[in-house]
Amino acid sequence: MHPITATINHIALYVHDLNRSVNFYEEVLQFRQIPEPFKDGLHVWFSTGWRSQLHLIEGAPQAVEHEKNTHFCFSVASLNEFMENLDELHIPYGNFAGDPRTPNHRSDGIRQVFFQDPDGYWLEVNDDHG
């Protein structure tokens, strides 16, 4: 018998304003849209790397506050360049403690910042290239 190892296929986020969320993920994380099967104006799918996707689904009654411990994370080649882009887009970010414009420095040397999307979902971006 072979062990079954799961891999991530997609993350689905229920959003209030689809256009606003699409603009955010295109501008901030520079994701590119991919075809989605519904074609109903309520779904937008993005490629987020090799065989993984982000699905945005419109219909949430409002943006809600989320706990920072519940977040999803993406890695970038240059965290400094990414933070410069956040500054240019006026997106507030900081370390886990909430210190503005300050990255965390994990004990393994990885740097990370946290920020929220238009619906209050927490995102981490780090420079982990492992």
A tleap script that builds the chain and sets N, CA, C and O, in Angstrom:
source leaprc.protein.ff14SB
mol = sequence {
  NMET HIE PRO ILE THR ALA THR ILE ASN HIE
  ILE ALA LEU TYR VAL HIE ASP LEU ASN ARG
  SER VAL ASN PHE TYR GLU GLU VAL LEU GLN
  PHE ARG GLN ILE PRO GLU PRO PHE LYS ASP
  GLY LEU HIE VAL TRP PHE SER THR GLY TRP
  ARG SER GLN LEU HIE LEU ILE GLU GLY ALA
  PRO GLN ALA VAL GLU HIE GLU LYS ASN THR
  HIE PHE CYS PHE SER VAL ALA SER LEU ASN
  GLU PHE MET GLU ASN LEU ASP GLU LEU HIE
  ILE PRO TYR GLY ASN PHE ALA GLY ASP PRO
  ARG THR PRO ASN HIE ARG SER ASP GLY ILE
  ARG GLN VAL PHE PHE GLN ASP PRO ASP GLY
  TYR TRP LEU GLU VAL ASN ASP ASP HIE CGLY
}
set mol.1.N position { 0.846 -1.185 0.000 }
set mol.1.CA position { 0.000 0.000 0.000 }
set mol.1.C position { 0.890 1.247 0.000 }
set mol.1.O position { 1.874 1.328 0.736 }
set mol.2.N position { 0.523 2.208 -0.838 }
set mol.2.CA position { 1.299 3.442 -0.953 }
set mol.2.C position { 0.729 4.490 -0.004 }
set mol.2.O position { -0.487 4.602 0.145 }
set mol.3.N position { 1.608 5.256 0.636 }
set mol.3.CA position { 1.101 6.349 1.475 }
set mol.3.C position { 0.422 7.403 0.606 }
set mol.3.O position { 0.814 7.622 -0.540 }
set mol.4.N position { -0.568 8.032 1.144 }
set mol.4.CA position { -1.287 9.084 0.430 }
set mol.4.C position { -0.806 10.422 0.969 }
set mol.4.O position { -0.991 10.737 2.144 }
set mol.5.N position { -0.189 11.199 0.097 }
set mol.5.CA position { 0.284 12.522 0.474 }
set mol.5.C position { -0.549 13.553 -0.268 }
set mol.5.O position { -0.601 13.562 -1.498 }
set mol.6.N position { -1.188 14.407 0.485 }
set mol.6.CA position { -2.006 15.454 -0.121 }
set mol.6.C position { -1.131 16.641 -0.508 }
set mol.6.O position { -0.151 16.948 0.171 }
set mol.7.N position { -1.488 17.297 -1.588 }
set mol.7.CA position { -0.845 18.539 -1.992 }
set mol.7.C position { -1.925 19.595 -2.168 }
set mol.7.O position { -3.078 19.268 -2.451 }
set mol.8.N position { -1.560 20.843 -2.004 }
set mol.8.CA position { -2.560 21.901 -2.138 }
set mol.8.C position { -2.917 22.074 -3.612 }
set mol.8.O position { -2.047 22.109 -4.482 }
set mol.9.N position { -4.206 22.181 -3.865 }
set mol.9.CA position { -4.711 22.409 -5.213 }
set mol.9.C position { -5.147 23.865 -5.357 }
set mol.9.O position { -4.734 24.555 -6.289 }
set mol.10.N position { -5.982 24.324 -4.428 }
set mol.10.CA position { -6.411 25.718 -4.484 }
set mol.10.C position { -6.861 26.208 -3.118 }
set mol.10.O position { -7.154 25.429 -2.212 }
set mol.11.N position { -6.906 27.526 -3.007 }
set mol.11.CA position { -7.495 28.230 -1.870 }
set mol.11.C position { -8.697 28.962 -2.438 }
set mol.11.O position { -8.581 29.636 -3.462 }
set mol.12.N position { -9.848 28.843 -1.794 }
set mol.12.CA position { -11.053 29.561 -2.227 }
set mol.12.C position { -11.401 30.601 -1.171 }
set mol.12.O position { -11.522 30.280 0.011 }
set mol.13.N position { -11.559 31.847 -1.604 }
set mol.13.CA position { -11.942 32.927 -0.699 }
set mol.13.C position { -13.288 33.490 -1.126 }
set mol.13.O position { -13.504 33.814 -2.294 }
set mol.14.N position { -14.177 33.598 -0.170 }
set mol.14.CA position { -15.503 34.174 -0.367 }
set mol.14.C position { -15.371 35.672 -0.138 }
set mol.14.O position { -15.079 36.100 0.978 }
set mol.15.N position { -15.582 36.479 -1.181 }
set mol.15.CA position { -15.310 37.912 -1.109 }
set mol.15.C position { -16.588 38.731 -1.316 }
set mol.15.O position { -17.566 38.265 -1.900 }
set mol.16.N position { -16.539 39.946 -0.823 }
set mol.16.CA position { -17.685 40.842 -0.924 }
set mol.16.C position { -17.751 41.531 -2.289 }
set mol.16.O position { -18.801 41.542 -2.931 }
set mol.17.N position { -16.645 42.096 -2.722 }
set mol.17.CA position { -16.594 42.846 -3.977 }
set mol.17.C position { -15.547 42.181 -4.867 }
set mol.17.O position { -14.347 42.385 -4.680 }
set mol.18.N position { -16.000 41.394 -5.824 }
set mol.18.CA position { -15.092 40.607 -6.661 }
set mol.18.C position { -14.100 41.489 -7.407 }
set mol.18.O position { -12.909 41.181 -7.425 }
set mol.19.N position { -14.553 42.570 -8.017 }
set mol.19.CA position { -13.654 43.429 -8.791 }
set mol.19.C position { -12.555 44.023 -7.920 }
set mol.19.O position { -11.395 44.084 -8.327 }
set mol.20.N position { -12.925 44.455 -6.732 }
set mol.20.CA position { -11.938 45.023 -5.808 }
set mol.20.C position { -10.890 43.972 -5.420 }
set mol.20.O position { -9.694 44.260 -5.373 }
set mol.21.N position { -11.356 42.760 -5.147 }
set mol.21.CA position { -10.431 41.685 -4.778 }
set mol.21.C position { -9.552 41.277 -5.951 }
set mol.21.O position { -8.360 41.027 -5.772 }
set mol.22.N position { -10.121 41.205 -7.141 }
set mol.22.CA position { -9.337 40.868 -8.332 }
set mol.22.C position { -8.235 41.902 -8.525 }
set mol.22.O position { -7.080 41.540 -8.745 }
set mol.23.N position { -8.578 43.176 -8.444 }
set mol.23.CA position { -7.574 44.236 -8.601 }
set mol.23.C position { -6.472 44.102 -7.560 }
set mol.23.O position { -5.293 44.270 -7.874 }
set mol.24.N position { -6.854 43.800 -6.318 }
set mol.24.CA position { -5.873 43.648 -5.245 }
set mol.24.C position { -4.885 42.532 -5.564 }
set mol.24.O position { -3.674 42.742 -5.499 }
set mol.25.N position { -5.387 41.357 -5.905 }
set mol.25.CA position { -4.492 40.219 -6.143 }
set mol.25.C position { -3.666 40.382 -7.420 }
set mol.25.O position { -2.559 39.851 -7.515 }
set mol.26.N position { -4.197 41.109 -8.393 }
set mol.26.CA position { -3.407 41.382 -9.594 }
set mol.26.C position { -2.310 42.412 -9.310 }
set mol.26.O position { -1.172 42.240 -9.747 }
set mol.27.N position { -2.646 43.480 -8.583 }
set mol.27.CA position { -1.685 44.550 -8.340 }
set mol.27.C position { -0.677 44.205 -7.254 }
set mol.27.O position { 0.517 44.464 -7.408 }
set mol.28.N position { -1.146 43.628 -6.166 }
set mol.28.CA position { -0.277 43.405 -5.019 }
set mol.28.C position { 0.569 42.155 -5.188 }
set mol.28.O position { 1.784 42.203 -4.993 }
set mol.29.N position { -0.046 41.047 -5.545 }
set mol.29.CA position { 0.693 39.794 -5.676 }
set mol.29.C position { 1.024 39.455 -7.128 }
set mol.29.O position { 1.735 38.487 -7.402 }
set mol.30.N position { 0.508 40.253 -8.046 }
set mol.30.CA position { 0.783 40.113 -9.484 }
set mol.30.C position { 0.415 38.729 -10.014 }
set mol.30.O position { 1.106 38.169 -10.864 }
set mol.31.N position { -0.697 38.189 -9.488 }
set mol.31.CA position { -1.201 36.914 -9.988 }
set mol.31.C position { -1.841 37.132 -11.347 }
set mol.31.O position { -2.348 38.214 -11.641 }
set mol.32.N position { -1.814 36.089 -12.176 }
set mol.32.CA position { -2.463 36.174 -13.478 }
set mol.32.C position { -3.708 35.300 -13.463 }
set mol.32.O position { -3.715 34.197 -12.918 }
set mol.33.N position { -4.760 35.828 -14.079 }
set mol.33.CA position { -6.017 35.088 -14.156 }
set mol.33.C position { -5.872 33.887 -15.080 }
set mol.33.O position { -5.124 33.911 -16.057 }
set mol.34.N position { -6.612 32.835 -14.738 }
set mol.34.CA position { -6.683 31.639 -15.565 }
set mol.34.C position { -8.160 31.346 -15.828 }
set mol.34.O position { -9.018 31.844 -15.100 }
set mol.35.N position { -8.472 30.560 -16.839 }
set mol.35.CA position { -9.880 30.251 -17.129 }
set mol.35.C position { -10.559 29.544 -15.953 }
set mol.35.O position { -9.961 28.702 -15.282 }
set mol.36.N position { -11.809 29.903 -15.725 }
set mol.36.CA position { -12.620 29.235 -14.701 }
set mol.36.C position { -13.873 28.685 -15.379 }
set mol.36.O position { -14.354 29.284 -16.341 }
set mol.37.N position { -14.407 27.574 -14.911 }
set mol.37.CA position { -15.465 26.891 -15.646 }
set mol.37.C position { -16.857 27.485 -15.504 }
set mol.37.O position { -17.730 27.178 -16.315 }
set mol.38.N position { -17.096 28.328 -14.497 }
set mol.38.CA position { -18.463 28.774 -14.217 }
set mol.38.C position { -18.945 29.846 -15.177 }
set mol.38.O position { -20.090 29.812 -15.628 }
set mol.39.N position { -18.079 30.795 -15.489 }
set mol.39.CA position { -18.396 31.884 -16.412 }
set mol.39.C position { -19.709 32.582 -16.038 }
set mol.39.O position { -20.529 32.903 -16.899 }
set mol.40.N position { -19.883 32.808 -14.731 }
set mol.40.CA position { -21.106 33.429 -14.232 }
set mol.40.C position { -20.885 34.824 -13.661 }
set mol.40.O position { -21.812 35.431 -13.125 }
set mol.41.N position { -19.645 35.342 -13.775 }
set mol.41.CA position { -19.339 36.665 -13.246 }
set mol.41.C position { -19.132 36.689 -11.743 }
set mol.41.O position { -18.890 37.752 -11.172 }
set mol.42.N position { -19.223 35.531 -11.089 }
set mol.42.CA position { -19.060 35.455 -9.639 }
set mol.42.C position { -17.762 34.775 -9.227 }
set mol.42.O position { -17.452 34.695 -8.038 }
set mol.43.N position { -16.998 34.281 -10.206 }
set mol.43.CA position { -15.766 33.555 -9.922 }
set mol.43.C position { -14.618 34.124 -10.744 }
set mol.43.O position { -14.784 34.462 -11.916 }
set mol.44.N position { -13.455 34.224 -10.116 }
set mol.44.CA position { -12.212 34.519 -10.822 }
set mol.44.C position { -11.160 33.598 -10.223 }
set mol.44.O position { -11.043 33.469 -9.004 }
set mol.45.N position { -10.394 32.960 -11.106 }
set mol.45.CA position { -9.341 32.064 -10.671 }
set mol.45.C position { -7.998 32.640 -11.074 }
set mol.45.O position { -7.860 33.251 -12.134 }
set mol.46.N position { -6.995 32.435 -10.203 }
set mol.46.CA position { -5.623 32.855 -10.451 }
set mol.46.C position { -4.691 31.666 -10.320 }
set mol.46.O position { -4.926 30.767 -9.513 }
set mol.47.N position { -3.635 31.665 -11.117 }
set mol.47.CA position { -2.544 30.729 -10.901 }
set mol.47.C position { -1.686 31.303 -9.778 }
set mol.47.O position { -1.376 32.494 -9.773 }
set mol.48.N position { -1.304 30.451 -8.826 }
set mol.48.CA position { -0.456 30.900 -7.720 }
set mol.48.C position { 0.852 30.114 -7.667 }
set mol.48.O position { 1.543 30.115 -6.648 }
set mol.49.N position { 1.178 29.465 -8.734 }
set mol.49.CA position { 2.394 28.674 -8.779 }
set mol.49.C position { 2.119 27.349 -9.453 }
set mol.49.O position { 1.052 27.134 -10.028 }
set mol.50.N position { 3.088 26.471 -9.374 }
set mol.50.CA position { 2.976 25.193 -10.053 }
set mol.50.C position { 1.804 24.414 -9.486 }
set mol.50.O position { 1.833 23.985 -8.332 }
set mol.51.N position { 0.778 24.233 -10.294 }
set mol.51.CA position { -0.404 23.428 -9.963 }
set mol.51.C position { -1.137 23.890 -8.710 }
set mol.51.O position { -1.731 23.067 -8.014 }
set mol.52.N position { -1.112 25.172 -8.408 }
set mol.52.CA position { -1.911 25.699 -7.302 }
set mol.52.C position { -2.616 26.971 -7.765 }
set mol.52.O position { -2.128 27.699 -8.630 }
set mol.53.N position { -3.765 27.208 -7.168 }
set mol.53.CA position { -4.618 28.304 -7.617 }
set mol.53.C position { -5.257 29.022 -6.435 }
set mol.53.O position { -5.351 28.485 -5.331 }
set mol.54.N position { -5.692 30.246 -6.698 }
set mol.54.CA position { -6.533 31.009 -5.788 }
set mol.54.C position { -7.851 31.235 -6.496 }
set mol.54.O position { -7.874 31.750 -7.614 }
set mol.55.N position { -8.954 30.853 -5.859 }
set mol.55.CA position { -10.290 31.059 -6.412 }
set mol.55.C position { -10.981 32.129 -5.584 }
set mol.55.O position { -11.117 31.991 -4.368 }
set mol.56.N position { -11.416 33.193 -6.240 }
set mol.56.CA position { -12.215 34.226 -5.584 }
set mol.56.C position { -13.660 34.021 -5.987 }
set mol.56.O position { -13.969 33.839 -7.165 }
set mol.57.N position { -14.548 34.051 -4.996 }
set mol.57.CA position { -15.969 33.816 -5.226 }
set mol.57.C position { -16.745 34.970 -4.606 }
set mol.57.O position { -16.677 35.191 -3.396 }
set mol.58.N position { -17.478 35.702 -5.430 }
set mol.58.CA position { -18.255 36.843 -4.929 }
set mol.58.C position { -19.529 36.365 -4.259 }
set mol.58.O position { -20.137 35.382 -4.682 }
set mol.59.N position { -19.931 37.076 -3.203 }
set mol.59.CA position { -21.189 36.775 -2.537 }
set mol.59.C position { -21.166 36.987 -1.038 }
set mol.59.O position { -22.216 36.934 -0.397 }
set mol.60.N position { -19.996 37.226 -0.458 }
set mol.60.CA position { -19.925 37.470 0.982 }
set mol.60.C position { -20.691 38.748 1.297 }
set mol.60.O position { -20.542 39.744 0.590 }
set mol.61.N position { -21.506 38.736 2.346 }
set mol.61.CA position { -22.306 39.932 2.653 }
set mol.61.C position { -21.476 41.145 3.021 }
set mol.61.O position { -21.918 42.278 2.831 }
set mol.62.N position { -20.264 40.923 3.552 }
set mol.62.CA position { -19.381 42.028 3.919 }
set mol.62.C position { -18.000 41.480 4.230 }
set mol.62.O position { -17.820 40.277 4.419 }
set mol.63.N position { -17.040 42.370 4.280 }
set mol.63.CA position { -15.708 41.978 4.745 }
set mol.63.C position { -15.792 41.783 6.251 }
set mol.63.O position { -16.508 42.516 6.934 }
set mol.64.N position { -15.067 40.802 6.773 }
set mol.64.CA position { -15.090 40.541 8.209 }
set mol.64.C position { -13.669 40.508 8.752 }
set mol.64.O position { -12.708 40.295 8.012 }
set mol.65.N position { -13.556 40.722 10.048 }
set mol.65.CA position { -12.250 40.691 10.700 }
set mol.65.C position { -11.817 39.244 10.884 }
set mol.65.O position { -12.609 38.403 11.310 }
set mol.66.N position { -10.572 38.956 10.565 }
set mol.66.CA position { -10.019 37.620 10.708 }
set mol.66.C position { -8.817 37.670 11.645 }
set mol.66.O position { -8.131 38.689 11.734 }
set mol.67.N position { -8.573 36.590 12.326 }
set mol.67.CA position { -7.417 36.467 13.214 }
set mol.67.C position { -6.146 36.293 12.383 }
set mol.67.O position { -6.132 35.522 11.424 }
set mol.68.N position { -5.093 36.999 12.747 }
set mol.68.CA position { -3.840 36.955 11.994 }
set mol.68.C position { -3.220 35.561 11.984 }
set mol.68.O position { -2.547 35.194 11.021 }
set mol.69.N position { -3.437 34.785 13.034 }
set mol.69.CA position { -2.908 33.424 13.061 }
set mol.69.C position { -3.479 32.568 11.936 }
set mol.69.O position { -2.859 31.584 11.532 }
set mol.70.N position { -4.644 32.930 11.431 }
set mol.70.CA position { -5.235 32.242 10.287 }
set mol.70.C position { -4.885 33.060 9.050 }
set mol.70.O position { -5.493 34.095 8.777 }
set mol.71.N position { -3.912 32.584 8.322 }
set mol.71.CA position { -3.428 33.316 7.148 }
set mol.71.C position { -2.916 32.314 6.129 }
set mol.71.O position { -2.741 31.134 6.433 }
set mol.72.N position { -2.681 32.789 4.933 }
set mol.72.CA position { -2.001 31.980 3.946 }
set mol.72.C position { -0.787 32.766 3.474 }
set mol.72.O position { -0.749 33.992 3.569 }
set mol.73.N position { 0.202 32.041 2.964 }
set mol.73.CA position { 1.507 32.634 2.730 }
set mol.73.C position { 1.990 32.371 1.316 }
set mol.73.O position { 1.772 31.299 0.751 }
set mol.74.N position { 2.651 33.376 0.759 }
set mol.74.CA position { 3.300 33.270 -0.542 }
set mol.74.C position { 4.741 33.745 -0.386 }
set mol.74.O position { 5.037 34.576 0.472 }
set mol.75.N position { 5.624 33.219 -1.207 }
set mol.75.CA position { 7.034 33.615 -1.184 }
set mol.75.C position { 7.365 34.435 -2.417 }
set mol.75.O position { 6.792 34.229 -3.488 }
set mol.76.N position { 8.298 35.371 -2.257 }
set mol.76.CA position { 8.762 36.205 -3.361 }
set mol.76.C position { 10.284 36.157 -3.409 }
set mol.76.O position { 10.939 35.834 -2.419 }
set mol.77.N position { 10.834 36.481 -4.572 }
set mol.77.CA position { 12.290 36.474 -4.744 }
set mol.77.C position { 12.952 37.576 -3.930 }
set mol.77.O position { 14.035 37.376 -3.380 }
set mol.78.N position { 12.307 38.745 -3.848 }
set mol.78.CA position { 12.882 39.871 -3.117 }
set mol.78.C position { 11.816 40.492 -2.209 }
set mol.78.O position { 10.889 41.148 -2.684 }
set mol.79.N position { 11.956 40.280 -0.920 }
set mol.79.CA position { 10.996 40.877 0.010 }
set mol.79.C position { 11.123 42.394 0.009 }
set mol.79.O position { 10.122 43.093 0.167 }
set mol.80.N position { 12.335 42.919 -0.167 }
set mol.80.CA position { 12.515 44.377 -0.211 }
set mol.80.C position { 11.728 44.989 -1.370 }
set mol.80.O position { 11.034 45.990 -1.192 }
set mol.81.N position { 11.835 44.390 -2.550 }
set mol.81.CA position { 11.082 44.898 -3.701 }
set mol.81.C position { 9.585 44.760 -3.471 }
set mol.81.O position { 8.814 45.642 -3.847 }
set mol.82.N position { 9.170 43.661 -2.857 }
set mol.82.CA position { 7.751 43.475 -2.571 }
set mol.82.C position { 7.244 44.551 -1.610 }
set mol.82.O position { 6.159 45.096 -1.811 }
set mol.83.N position { 8.018 44.859 -0.569 }
set mol.83.CA position { 7.616 45.900 0.382 }
set mol.83.C position { 7.561 47.259 -0.297 }
set mol.83.O position { 6.686 48.066 0.015 }
set mol.84.N position { 8.482 47.530 -1.224 }
set mol.84.CA position { 8.434 48.783 -1.980 }
set mol.84.C position { 7.130 48.879 -2.773 }
set mol.84.O position { 6.522 49.947 -2.847 }
set mol.85.N position { 6.702 47.757 -3.367 }
set mol.85.CA position { 5.439 47.739 -4.101 }
set mol.85.C position { 4.260 47.992 -3.157 }
set mol.85.O position { 3.340 48.732 -3.503 }
set mol.86.N position { 4.285 47.385 -1.972 }
set mol.86.CA position { 3.224 47.643 -0.988 }
set mol.86.C position { 3.187 49.127 -0.625 }
set mol.86.O position { 2.110 49.715 -0.522 }
set mol.87.N position { 4.359 49.732 -0.432 }
set mol.87.CA position { 4.420 51.166 -0.119 }
set mol.87.C position { 3.824 52.000 -1.252 }
set mol.87.O position { 3.041 52.917 -1.005 }
set mol.88.N position { 4.196 51.679 -2.501 }
set mol.88.CA position { 3.676 52.423 -3.652 }
set mol.88.C position { 2.161 52.299 -3.768 }
set mol.88.O position { 1.486 53.238 -4.189 }
set mol.89.N position { 1.630 51.135 -3.390 }
set mol.89.CA position { 0.183 50.903 -3.465 }
set mol.89.C position { -0.553 51.333 -2.200 }
set mol.89.O position { -1.771 51.182 -2.106 }
set mol.90.N position { 0.186 51.871 -1.224 }
set mol.90.CA position { -0.378 52.327 0.050 }
set mol.90.C position { -1.100 51.201 0.786 }
set mol.90.O position { -2.176 51.398 1.350 }
set mol.91.N position { -0.483 50.011 0.769 }
set mol.91.CA position { -1.022 48.853 1.485 }
set mol.91.C position { -0.283 48.765 2.818 }
set mol.91.O position { 0.931 48.561 2.829 }
set mol.92.N position { -0.988 48.913 3.943 }
set mol.92.CA position { -0.300 48.793 5.227 }
set mol.92.C position { 0.163 47.358 5.467 }
set mol.92.O position { -0.555 46.404 5.167 }
set mol.93.N position { 1.369 47.220 6.011 }
set mol.93.CA position { 1.933 45.906 6.305 }
set mol.93.C position { 2.869 46.046 7.491 }
set mol.93.O position { 3.231 47.153 7.888 }
set mol.94.N position { 3.251 44.919 8.045 }
set mol.94.CA position { 4.189 44.938 9.154 }
set mol.94.C position { 4.526 43.544 9.611 }
set mol.94.O position { 4.234 42.558 8.934 }
set mol.95.N position { 5.146 43.477 10.771 }
set mol.95.CA position { 5.494 42.177 11.319 }
set mol.95.C position { 4.287 41.601 12.063 }
set mol.95.O position { 3.229 42.228 12.124 }
set mol.96.N position { 4.455 40.414 12.623 }
set mol.96.CA position { 3.320 39.756 13.282 }
set mol.96.C position { 2.810 40.565 14.467 }
set mol.96.O position { 1.613 40.561 14.754 }
set mol.97.N position { 3.714 41.261 15.158 }
set mol.97.CA position { 3.318 42.071 16.311 }
set mol.97.C position { 2.557 43.326 15.900 }
set mol.97.O position { 1.929 43.974 16.737 }
set mol.98.N position { 2.611 43.673 14.604 }
set mol.98.CA position { 1.881 44.840 14.123 }
set mol.98.C position { 2.729 46.080 13.938 }
set mol.98.O position { 2.195 47.148 13.637 }
set mol.99.N position { 4.052 45.966 14.113 }
set mol.99.CA position { 4.910 47.118 13.888 }
set mol.99.C position { 4.904 47.458 12.402 }
set mol.99.O position { 5.280 46.623 11.579 }
set mol.100.N position { 4.479 48.683 12.040 }
set mol.100.CA position { 4.330 49.032 10.626 }
set mol.100.C position { 5.640 48.991 9.851 }
set mol.100.O position { 6.701 49.373 10.343 }
set mol.101.N position { 5.517 48.506 8.611 }
set mol.101.CA position { 6.599 48.524 7.627 }
set mol.101.C position { 7.858 47.827 8.134 }
set mol.101.O position { 8.966 48.164 7.717 }
set mol.102.N position { 7.691 46.864 9.025 }
set mol.102.CA position { 8.808 46.153 9.635 }
set mol.102.C position { 8.621 44.656 9.430 }
set mol.102.O position { 7.599 44.107 9.842 }
set mol.103.N position { 9.588 43.980 8.802 }
set mol.103.CA position { 9.445 42.536 8.643 }
set mol.103.C position { 9.826 41.776 9.912 }
set mol.103.O position { 10.613 42.251 10.730 }
set mol.104.N position { 9.248 40.586 10.053 }
set mol.104.CA position { 9.709 39.626 11.059 }
set mol.104.C position { 11.003 39.016 10.560 }
set mol.104.O position { 11.235 38.927 9.354 }
set mol.105.N position { 11.838 38.598 11.488 }
set mol.105.CA position { 13.039 37.826 11.168 }
set mol.105.C position { 12.922 36.527 11.949 }
set mol.105.O position { 13.161 36.481 13.155 }
set mol.106.N position { 12.546 35.461 11.223 }
set mol.106.CA position { 12.418 34.171 11.883 }
set mol.106.C position { 13.795 33.656 12.288 }
set mol.106.O position { 14.815 34.103 11.765 }
set mol.107.N position { 13.811 32.707 13.228 }
set mol.107.CA position { 15.082 32.156 13.709 }
set mol.107.C position { 15.852 31.420 12.615 }
set mol.107.O position { 17.064 31.237 12.725 }
set mol.108.N position { 15.147 30.995 11.554 }
set mol.108.CA position { 15.828 30.315 10.444 }
set mol.108.C position { 16.296 31.281 9.355 }
set mol.108.O position { 16.751 30.852 8.294 }
set mol.109.N position { 16.183 32.605 9.623 }
set mol.109.CA position { 16.673 33.603 8.689 }
set mol.109.C position { 15.647 34.112 7.693 }
set mol.109.O position { 15.920 35.069 6.968 }
set mol.110.N position { 14.482 33.502 7.638 }
set mol.110.CA position { 13.435 33.938 6.715 }
set mol.110.C position { 12.828 35.239 7.231 }
set mol.110.O position { 12.543 35.384 8.420 }
set mol.111.N position { 12.637 36.186 6.304 }
set mol.111.CA position { 11.950 37.447 6.640 }
set mol.111.C position { 10.522 37.367 6.111 }
set mol.111.O position { 10.279 36.770 5.062 }
set mol.112.N position { 9.581 37.967 6.832 }
set mol.112.CA position { 8.174 37.900 6.453 }
set mol.112.C position { 7.442 39.164 6.868 }
set mol.112.O position { 7.789 39.809 7.858 }
set mol.113.N position { 6.412 39.507 6.083 }
set mol.113.CA position { 5.511 40.610 6.424 }
set mol.113.C position { 4.073 40.105 6.329 }
set mol.113.O position { 3.779 39.133 5.633 }
set mol.114.N position { 3.189 40.795 7.049 }
set mol.114.CA position { 1.778 40.451 7.091 }
set mol.114.C position { 0.947 41.662 6.684 }
set mol.114.O position { 1.292 42.801 7.001 }
set mol.115.N position { -0.148 41.406 5.982 }
set mol.115.CA position { -1.080 42.455 5.574 }
set mol.115.C position { -2.416 41.807 5.262 }
set mol.115.O position { -2.524 40.581 5.221 }
set mol.116.N position { -3.436 42.631 5.041 }
set mol.116.CA position { -4.776 42.114 4.779 }
set mol.116.C position { -5.257 42.484 3.389 }
set mol.116.O position { -4.905 43.527 2.839 }
set mol.117.N position { -6.081 41.587 2.834 }
set mol.117.CA position { -6.715 41.879 1.544 }
set mol.117.C position { -7.981 42.693 1.799 }
set mol.117.O position { -8.300 42.958 2.958 }
set mol.118.N position { -8.711 43.097 0.765 }
set mol.118.CA position { -9.897 43.945 0.965 }
set mol.118.C position { -10.988 43.319 1.834 }
set mol.118.O position { -11.817 44.044 2.383 }
set mol.119.N position { -11.007 41.995 1.970 }
set mol.119.CA position { -12.018 41.327 2.793 }
set mol.119.C position { -11.511 40.975 4.179 }
set mol.119.O position { -12.192 40.275 4.928 }
set mol.120.N position { -10.333 41.448 4.527 }
set mol.120.CA position { -9.803 41.215 5.860 }
set mol.120.C position { -9.053 39.903 6.023 }
set mol.120.O position { -8.630 39.573 7.131 }
set mol.121.N position { -8.877 39.141 4.934 }
set mol.121.CA position { -8.076 37.923 5.024 }
set mol.121.C position { -6.613 38.299 5.213 }
set mol.121.O position { -6.110 39.206 4.550 }
set mol.122.N position { -5.937 37.610 6.107 }
set mol.122.CA position { -4.525 37.876 6.357 }
set mol.122.C position { -3.654 37.108 5.385 }
set mol.122.O position { -3.904 35.941 5.085 }
set mol.123.N position { -2.629 37.785 4.901 }
set mol.123.CA position { -1.636 37.176 4.028 }
set mol.123.C position { -0.258 37.400 4.630 }
set mol.123.O position { 0.015 38.431 5.245 }
set mol.124.N position { 0.588 36.421 4.440 }
set mol.124.CA position { 2.000 36.549 4.755 }
set mol.124.C position { 2.756 36.447 3.444 }
set mol.124.O position { 2.422 35.625 2.591 }
set mol.125.N position { 3.765 37.273 3.284 }
set mol.125.CA position { 4.683 37.129 2.166 }
set mol.125.C position { 6.073 37.067 2.774 }
set mol.125.O position { 6.435 37.877 3.628 }
set mol.126.N position { 6.855 36.075 2.310 }
set mol.126.CA position { 8.201 35.908 2.853 }
set mol.126.C position { 9.203 35.667 1.736 }
set mol.126.O position { 8.849 35.580 0.560 }
set mol.127.N position { 10.457 35.562 2.136 }
set mol.127.CA position { 11.525 35.346 1.166 }
set mol.127.C position { 12.102 33.932 1.271 }
set mol.127.O position { 13.287 33.720 1.011 }
set mol.128.N position { 11.270 32.976 1.650 }
set mol.128.CA position { 11.681 31.574 1.765 }
set mol.128.C position { 11.737 30.957 0.375 }
set mol.128.O position { 10.718 30.877 -0.311 }
set mol.129.N position { 12.888 30.533 -0.033 }
set mol.129.CA position { 13.043 29.964 -1.361 }
set mol.129.C position { 13.278 28.470 -1.313 }
set mol.129.O position { 13.655 27.869 -2.319 }
set mol.130.N position { 13.058 27.851 -0.137 }
set mol.130.CA position { 13.299 26.424 0.045 }
set mol.130.C position { 12.456 25.596 -0.794 }
set mol.130.O position { 12.550 24.370 -0.746 }
savepdb mol mol.pdb
quit
